[in-house]
Amino acid sequence: MNTLTRRVATVASTGALLVGGAIATASTASAAGTVGGSACTSKAQIHSWVETASALKIRTGPGAGYSATGQLPKMTGVWWSCNKGSWAYVKVERGAHKGEWGWVANQYLAVPMQTD
């Protein structure tokens, strides 16, 4: 095989790998659609707020593999409806995403202290 043929073959195989990887990634991402509260495994039913040093992504499902629909700034009030693992299904109470339901990592939510 001459040098030109070898280079063409290398470029073609590299291109095929890149396209295949892009297709595999796209199909995985599109498989992670919107998942609502029916995915919850436990109920929370508390008012909470976002307690992070920076913005927190709100997602379409309980996991980092789901699409982010936006970001919630620190101290955004949310109604914490339920959990699935370490993810919380919340309704945003104010700001740009007011009224929107979505999933956030529950480690970044403040848990209010109850007093009697």
N, C-alpha and C positions, 0 to 999 in steps of 0.2 A: 504494500500500500504506500503510495507516495505521500509527501507531506501535506499537500493540498487536500487530498482525499481524507487523510487522518483528521485534519482540522475541521473539515465539514462534518465528519462523523461525530466529532467531539461536541461541536456546537449543536448539532441536531439532538444528540442524546441529552445534553444539558438542558436544552429547551424543553424537551419532553418531560424531564424530571421536574422542572419548574412549573410547567403547566399542570402536570399531574398533582403536584403539591398544592397548587392554588385551587384546583377543583376539589381535592379532598378537604381542604380547609373551608371552602365555601359550603360544601354539603354539610359539614359538621355545624357550622354557624347557623345555617338556615334550619337545621333540625332542632335547634334550641329556640323554639317559638315562645309565645307568651303563655305563662302558667299563672293562673289565678289562685285564689284562696283555697280552692278545692284540693290543692297539693299539700296543704298544711297537715302536720301530724300532731300538733298540740295548739290549744288556744291560749292567747295572752290577754286580750281585751284591756289594755292599759294605755293611758296617755303617756307619751314619752317625748324625747327630743334627741336630735342628732348631736352627739358629743364627740367631735373629731377635731383634730388640729387643722384639717383642711376639708374640702368638699367631699361628700360621700356619694358614690354612684348609686342611682336607683335603677334596678334591672327588671327585665321582663320575666325572670324566673329565678328560682333559688340556687344560684351558683354563678361563679365568675365567667362561665362559658356562655351565659345569656347576654343579650344586647343591653347596653346601658341606654336609658331613655333620657337621662339628664343627670344633674348633680344637685345635691342638697347642701346648702351652706351649713356651717356649724350653728347650732341652736335652732334649727328648723323644727317646729313642732310636728309630730306625727301621731296618728292613732295606730298603735301596735295591735294588730288583729290576731295574728297567730304565727307559729314557727314551723319550719321544716329544717331539721338539723340546726345548723348555725346561721340560718337565714330567717329574717323576719318579714312578714307581709304587712305593709304599712299603707296608710292613706295620709298624704301630705296635707297639713292644715293651713299652710300659708306660703307665700312666695310664688315663684314662676310655675311651680308644679302643683299648686293648690288643687285639691280634689283628686289628684292622680293616685292610683293604687300601683304599688310595685314592691320589689324585693330589695332589701338591704342586708348587709352583714350585721347580725344583731350585736356583735361585740362593740359596735360603734354607737349603740343607742344607750342613753342613760336610763337607768331603772329608778323611778322615783321611790323615795322612802315613805312608807306609810306610818302615820302617827295616830295614836288613839286619843 
